[in-house]
Amino acid sequence: MSLQTEISSEASLSSPPSSGRGPGGRSSKTLKDARRAAFEANKLAKRLRREVGQAIADFNMIEAGDKVMVCLSGGKDSFALLDILLFLREHAPIGFDIVAVNLDQKQPGFPAEVLPDYLRSIAVPFHIENEDTYSIVKRVIPEGKTTCSLCSRLRRGVLYRVAGELGATKIALGHHRDDILQTLFLNMFFAGKLKSMPPKLVSDDGRNIVIRPLAYCRESDLEAWAAERAFPIIPCNLCGSQPNLQRQQVKQMLRDWDKRFPGRIETMFRSLTNVVPSHLLDARLFDFAGLKATGTPDAEGDIAFDAPTLFSGLAQPAGFKAD
């Protein structure tokens, strides 16, 4: 039985308020609003849990006996990742462990007590790694230049080391569907590559498996979930506050498209699960040089002049299920 199958029909986030009428119109309206808010929160919880469970099942992210190291930055995405994985662990047909890890990069003013206090309050095993990468970044990167790339490389190296020290078999990161699409366009626009974030990969040191269980989740849903759960969000003042980053430009572009053309984002995401190498230009992926006419019809042959296949309604990426 897959993880997704097991949790798809789990209980709601919370029970709706009891029925009844208030003494006046305002009380009745307040009760109705409370019921509506509880209904929406329950629906959001089920959707996120279902999408994470589906991603785990689709890419075999978590197996029996795994020790999953959840990288907790203090942002909404990593808080949501930990929260959802803790729920799934309690309802999964397989057993796995979770340890939360935060890298304290010694940023000035970083509230070092917030994450430990939160993790103790929910009784989650955790480890805080202290490493002054902030000073390195500030020393190497000129003032006003983007720090994200170096910061992420330094952070990644530390987390790989910590995973080995803790005996973690999987490293879980909080990248979501929007991050994946943004990375696709960043690579196309600025690196000349058709490349994005994979949901699962072997780390560049060859020793770790990195997973992204939020791969099917929308950022807007994660924002709503963070507000619903009142996570103690810690803003990143080292890189996240820098204006005019290329990623921010791409993010805004995608948001504009989504407003003007509802469903386009879902269709673009679906394209990442439906690649046709024979209709791209990479000879490493398809043997163009060896192509020969066989005289036999090929359903996957040249369809360049056929009408494109259009999806009706909102396309659902692989692994998604309609609400």
Secondary structure, 3 states (H helix, E strand, C coil): CCHHHHHCCCCCCCCCCCCCCCCCHHHHHHHHHHHHHHHHHHHHHHHHHHHHHHHHHHCCCCCCCCEEEEECCCCHHHHHHHHHHHHHHHHCCCCCEEEEEEEECCCCCCCCCHHHHHHHHCCCCEEEEECCHHHHHHHHCCCCCCCHHHHHHHHHHHHHHHHHHHCCCEEECCCCHHHHHHHHHHHHHHHCCCCCCCCEEECCCCCCEEECCCCCCCHHHHHHHHHHHCCCCCCCCCCCCCCCCHHHHHHHHHHHHHHHCCCHHHHHHHHCCCCCHHHCCCCCCCCCCCCCCCCCCCCCCCCCCCCCCCCCCCCCCCCCCCC
